């Protein structure tokens, strides 16, 4: 399977210092009714070749266009969280920065074709942004409602103590190396950013990163998803949650409760189990196997 090429564009919807966001686009659609997903990334993941090679593969396997949005505060754009976004994150609210990220993605989608996004996909920290984007979508500013939500390894599905969250992160970090080694076995694979001398993000704001990580502790993802499901007009209609069987950062029971709650609100929702811990996302072979399952799952759910 040939991976489609990707391109990037900087977008500023604020007109203020630090308002720039970098967007990466990869189009794997075969025809006009194939989906477009806005993608929210994990912590310290950027629009750069190592990360985008994963999304090139996903776009090809899902026959989808992916619009990947860097998180303000770190990355290859001159970005930072705005004051109102910082205040929101202090209370665990991802909706304020998510609105800006979705607006930027919507602007790029509009310039790349007349059809808007049909869904959102987020991994880890990005799962919180994905749920928040679904909650704020559906107006002239943010584009049409995001009807399909795919959450990979969501973290903010429960409240976390600082010590417990830090302990889980450290435990998972010890396991990432094996998955990076799997990616390195793929012919032509790009090594991680930290292994490419001379390359580094333009922006890495420590306070913003601390606010983003700390906001996960409030466990507000479920609230955002409920808001997306309650929207009176067109609303989120499908939810897929992907969880690593050995994950410490995506708690088993809390994830099950999230899916059960969504089903109780009348939408198609399912939980997909994949082997491994949180860091399976760093392995191209593991992600390829997961996308085979996800493509089948999305195809089986009513649209």
C-alpha positions in Angstrom: 0.0 0.0 0.0 1.5 3.3 -1.1 1.3 6.0 1.6 -0.1 9.3 0.4 2.0 12.4 0.7 1.5 15.0 3.4 1.8 18.8 3.5 1.6 21.4 6.2 0.3 24.9 6.7 0.5 27.5 9.5 -2.8 29.1 10.5 -3.6 31.9 12.9 -7.2 32.5 13.7 -6.5 34.9 16.6 -4.4 37.7 15.3 -2.5 37.7 18.6 1.1 36.7 19.5 1.3 32.9 19.8 -1.9 32.4 17.8 -0.2 30.4 15.0 -1.0 26.7 14.8 0.7 24.2 12.4 -1.6 21.8 10.5 -0.5 18.7 8.7 -2.8 17.2 6.0 -2.6 13.7 4.4 -5.3 12.6 2.0 -6.0 8.9 1.6 -9.5 9.2 0.2 -10.5 7.3 -2.9 -13.7 9.2 -3.6 -15.6 12.2 -2.4 -17.7 10.5 0.3 -14.8 9.0 2.1 -14.3 10.6 5.6 -12.2 13.5 6.9 -10.9 13.3 10.5 -9.4 16.1 12.5 -6.6 14.6 14.5 -5.4 15.7 17.9 -2.0 14.5 19.0 -0.4 13.2 22.2 1.8 15.0 24.6 4.9 16.4 22.9 3.9 15.1 19.5 4.2 17.5 16.6 3.5 17.8 12.9 6.9 16.4 11.7 8.0 13.4 9.7 8.1 10.8 12.5 4.6 11.5 13.6 3.2 12.1 10.1 4.4 8.7 8.8 1.9 7.1 11.2 -0.9 9.3 9.8 0.1 8.6 6.3 -0.5 4.9 7.0 -3.7 5.5 8.9 -5.1 7.7 6.0 -4.3 5.0 3.5 -5.9 2.2 5.6 -9.0 4.1 6.5 -9.3 5.7 3.1 -9.6 9.0 4.9 -8.3 12.6 4.8 -6.5 13.4 8.1 -6.1 17.0 9.3 -3.5 16.8 12.1 -3.4 19.8 14.5 -0.5 20.7 16.7 -1.3 21.5 20.3 -0.6 25.2 21.1 2.4 25.7 23.4 4.8 23.3 21.7 5.7 22.4 18.1 7.0 23.8 14.9 4.7 26.8 14.9 5.3 30.0 16.9 2.4 29.1 19.2 1.4 29.4 22.8 -1.7 29.1 24.9 -3.7 32.2 25.1 -4.6 33.6 28.5 -8.2 32.4 28.4 -7.0 29.0 27.3 -4.7 28.8 30.3 -7.5 29.8 32.7 -9.7 27.1 31.2 -7.0 24.4 31.5 -6.5 25.3 35.1 -10.0 23.9 35.7 -9.5 20.9 33.4 -11.5 22.5 30.5 -10.1 21.6 27.1 -12.9 23.2 25.1 -11.4 26.7 24.9 -8.1 25.7 23.2 -10.0 23.0 21.3 -12.2 25.6 19.7 -9.1 27.4 18.4 -7.6 24.2 17.1 -10.8 23.1 15.4 -11.2 26.6 13.8 -7.7 26.3 12.4 -8.4 22.8 11.0 -11.7 24.0 9.5 -9.9 26.9 7.7 -7.5 24.4 6.1 -10.2 22.0 5.2 -12.1 24.8 3.5 -9.1 25.7 1.4 -8.5 22.1 0.5 -12.0 21.2 -0.6 -15.6 22.1 -0.1 -16.5 19.2 2.3 -15.9 19.5 6.0 -14.7 17.1 8.7 -16.9 14.2 9.5 -15.1 13.0 12.6 -12.2 13.5 15.1 -9.5 11.2 16.3 -7.3 11.7 19.3 -4.6 9.8 21.1 -3.8 10.2 24.9 -3.8 14.0 25.6 -5.3 14.3 22.1 -8.3 12.2 23.1 -9.3 15.0 25.5 -9.0 17.5 22.7 -11.0 15.2 20.4 -13.9 15.0 22.9 -13.7 18.8 23.4 -13.7 19.4 19.7 -16.8 17.3 19.3 -18.5 19.3 22.1 -17.8 22.7 20.4 -18.3 21.6 16.8 -21.4 22.3 14.8 -21.5 26.1 14.1 -20.2 28.6 11.5 -17.0 29.1 13.5 -15.9 25.5 14.0 -17.6 23.7 11.0 -20.1 20.9 10.9 -20.7 18.6 13.8 -18.1 15.9 14.3 -20.4 12.9 14.1 -17.7 10.2 14.6 -15.3 10.3 17.6 -12.4 7.9 17.8 -10.5 8.0 21.2 -7.2 6.1 21.4 -5.9 5.5 24.9 -7.9 8.3 26.6 -6.4 9.4 29.9 -8.8 11.9 31.3 -11.6 9.4 31.8 -11.2 9.6 35.6 -9.9 12.0 38.1 -6.1 11.5 38.8 -4.0 12.3 41.8 -0.7 14.0 40.7 1.4 11.2 42.2 -0.7 8.4 40.5 -0.6 10.1 37.1 3.1 10.7 37.3 3.7 7.1 38.3 1.7 5.8 35.4 3.5 8.0 33.0 6.9 6.8 34.2 5.8 3.2 34.0 4.6 3.6 30.5 7.7 5.5 29.4 9.9 2.5 30.3 8.0 0.5 27.7 8.1 2.9 24.8 11.6 1.8 23.5 10.4 -1.6 22.4 7.8 0.0 20.2 10.2 2.5 18.7 12.4 -0.5 17.8 9.5 -2.1 16.0 9.0 1.1 13.9 12.8 1.1 13.1 12.4 -2.4 11.4 10.0 -0.9 8.8 11.7 -0.1 5.5 12.1 3.6 5.0 10.8 4.5 8.5 11.7 8.0 9.8 13.4 7.9 13.3 11.9 9.9 16.2 12.6 13.7 16.3 15.0 13.3 19.2 17.1 10.9 17.1 17.5 13.4 14.2 20.4 15.8 15.0 19.8 19.4 14.2 16.0 19.2 14.3 13.9 20.6 17.1 10.5 22.3 17.6 10.5 26.1 17.4 8.3 26.3 20.5 8.4 24.4 23.8 6.7 26.5 26.5 7.2 24.8 29.9 4.3 26.5 31.6 1.9 25.6 28.8 3.1 22.0 28.8 2.6 21.8 32.6 -0.9 23.2 32.2 -1.8 20.7 29.5 -0.5 17.7 31.5 -2.1 18.9 34.7 -5.5 19.4 33.0 -5.8 15.7 32.4 -6.1 15.2 36.2 -9.6 16.7 36.3 -11.0 13.9 34.2 -13.4 16.1 32.2 -13.4 14.0 29.0 -16.7 12.3 29.8 -18.4 15.7 30.3 -17.3 16.9 26.9 -18.4 13.7 25.3 -21.8 14.0 26.9 -22.1 17.6 25.7 -21.4 16.3 22.1 -24.1 13.6 22.5 -26.7 16.0 23.9 -26.6 18.5 21.0 -30.2 18.9 19.9 -29.6 19.0 16.1 -27.0 16.9 14.3 -24.8 15.4 17.0 -22.1 12.9 17.6 -23.5 9.6 16.5 -20.6 7.1 16.7 -17.9 6.5 19.3 -15.0 4.1 19.1 -12.6 3.8 22.0 -9.3 2.0 21.4 -7.5 0.8 24.6 -4.2 -1.1 25.1 -4.9 -4.2 27.2 -1.8 -3.5 29.4 -2.3 0.3 29.6 -1.7 2.1 32.9 -2.8 5.5 31.5 -6.2 4.5 30.1 -7.9 2.9 33.1 -9.9 -0.2 32.1 -13.1 0.3 34.2 -13.3 4.0 33.5 -13.0 3.3 29.7 -15.7 0.7 29.9 -18.0 3.1 31.9 -17.4 5.8 29.2 -18.6 3.4 26.4 -21.5 2.1 28.4 -22.7 5.7 29.2 -22.5 6.6 25.5 -24.6 3.6 24.6 -27.1 4.6 27.2 -27.5 8.0 25.4 -28.5 6.2 22.2 -25.4 6.3 20.0 -23.4 3.5 18.5 -20.4 3.0 20.7 -17.8 0.2 21.0 -14.6 -0.6 22.8 -11.7 -2.0 20.8 -9.0 -3.9 22.7 -5.5 -4.1 21.3 -2.4 -5.8 22.7 0.2 -3.8 24.7 0.5 -0.7 26.8 -0.1 3.0 26.1 3.0 3.2 23.9 1.7 0.9 21.2 1.0 4.1 19.2 4.7 4.5 18.6 5.0 1.2 16.6 4.0 1.4 13.0 3.3 -2.4 12.9 1.1 -2.2 16.0 -0.8 0.8 14.6 -1.2 -1.0 11.3 -2.8 -3.9 13.1 -5.0 -1.6 15.1 -6.2 0.3 12.0 -7.2 -3.0 10.3 -9.5 -3.6 13.3 -10.7 0.0 13.4 -11.5 0.1 9.7 -13.7 -3.0 10.2 -15.3 -1.6 13.3 -16.1 1.8 11.6 -17.5 -0.1 8.6 -19.8 -2.1 10.8 -21.3 0.9 12.6 -24.2 2.7 11.1 -23.3 6.1 9.7 
